[in-house]
Amino acid sequence: MKLSALALSLSLLVVGQAAHAAPDFAQVKDILTKNACLACHAVDKKVIGPAYEEVAAKHKGQADAAEVLTKHIKGGSSGVYGPIPMPPNVGISDADIKTVVDWLVAGAPH
């Protein structure tokens, strides 16, 4: 009985990990490109705005990270990473925001 419980637990762990896997970077890069995000951000260095790796690190382990990041992407933000405000991104779809946020929450892997 204990062995079957262990097997079930491991199976659920694997399924759970797959559900939280980062989106493919090529897909994320396409979204960032078509929405002009890369004009102000880069993955690993500050441009006008912070590097995506910095954003991911700042929100790592925060329970509300996805909600906060979604709000900042869609509605813009000010004073989060310095004096330069981030304008709202009203043209990006909710599905694309979710993909980018999932990538950021996963640590912005590339």
C-alpha positions as a printed Julia matrix, in Angstrom:
110×3 Matrix{Float64}:
  0.0    0.0     0.0
  2.8    2.42    0.81
  4.48   1.78   -2.54
  1.32   2.63   -4.48
  0.89   5.85   -2.49
  4.49   6.78   -3.26
  3.98   6.04   -6.95
  0.84   8.2    -7.0
  2.64  11.05   -5.22
  5.53  10.96   -7.67
  3.13  10.93  -10.62
  1.3   13.97   -9.29
  4.6   15.74   -8.69
  5.7   15.16  -12.28
  2.35  16.36  -13.66
  2.47  19.42  -11.41
  5.98  20.29  -12.52
  5.0   19.99  -16.18
  2.06  22.33  -15.63
  4.43  24.98  -14.23
  7.14  24.64  -16.87
  8.27  27.88  -18.45
  6.89  28.71  -21.88
  9.27  28.23  -24.78
 11.58  31.26  -25.05
 11.11  31.49  -28.83
  7.38  31.98  -28.26
  8.0   34.57  -25.55
 10.55  36.41  -27.72
  8.0   36.59  -30.53
  5.45  38.15  -28.16
  8.02  40.61  -26.79
  9.05  41.57  -30.32
  5.57  42.07  -31.77
  4.53  44.19  -28.78
  7.7   46.37  -28.86
  8.7   45.29  -25.34
 12.3   44.82  -26.46
 12.57  48.54  -27.21
 12.86  49.13  -23.45
 13.78  45.72  -22.01
 16.31  42.95  -22.63
 16.51  39.53  -21.04
 19.83  39.95  -19.25
 20.64  43.68  -19.15
 18.98  46.96  -18.3
 17.99  49.03  -21.32
 15.49  51.76  -20.44
 13.58  49.41  -18.19
 14.94  46.57  -16.08
 16.23  43.29  -17.48
 13.64  40.54  -17.49
 15.97  38.5   -15.28
 15.85  41.33  -12.71
 12.06  41.42  -12.87
 11.91  37.66  -12.38
 14.33  37.8    -9.43
 12.4   40.62   -7.75
  9.16  38.64   -7.84
 10.62  35.18   -7.17
  8.64  33.28   -4.56
  5.92  35.92   -4.21
  2.47  34.38   -4.12
  0.95  37.32   -5.99
  3.72  37.65   -8.59
  1.55  36.69  -11.57
 -1.2   39.1   -10.56
  1.24  41.99   -9.95
  3.17  41.41  -13.17
 -0.04  41.16  -15.2
 -1.23  44.46  -13.73
  2.09  46.17  -14.49
  2.23  44.89  -18.07
 -1.35  45.76  -18.93
 -1.76  48.99  -16.95
  1.79  50.27  -16.75
  3.64  51.18  -13.57
  5.7   53.94  -12.03
  8.46  53.94   -9.45
  8.85  50.16   -9.32
 12.35  50.07  -10.85
 13.26  53.75  -10.75
 11.91  57.06  -11.99
 11.11  56.06  -15.59
  7.47  54.93  -15.82
  6.39  51.93  -17.85
  3.51  52.86  -20.14
  0.4   50.7   -20.33
  0.4   47.95  -22.95
 -3.24  47.94  -23.95
 -2.61  46.19  -27.28
 -1.16  42.96  -25.88
 -3.65  40.13  -25.61
 -4.48  38.51  -22.28
 -3.16  35.19  -23.63
  0.17  36.79  -24.55
  0.41  38.49  -21.15
 -0.18  35.14  -19.46
  2.6   33.54  -21.52
  5.07  36.32  -20.67
  4.08  36.31  -16.98
  4.42  32.51  -16.77
  7.91  32.9   -18.28
  8.85  35.61  -15.79
  7.52  33.64  -12.82
  9.63  30.69  -14.05
 12.74  32.9   -13.81
 12.91  34.27  -17.39
 14.89  31.31  -18.77
 16.38  31.67  -22.22
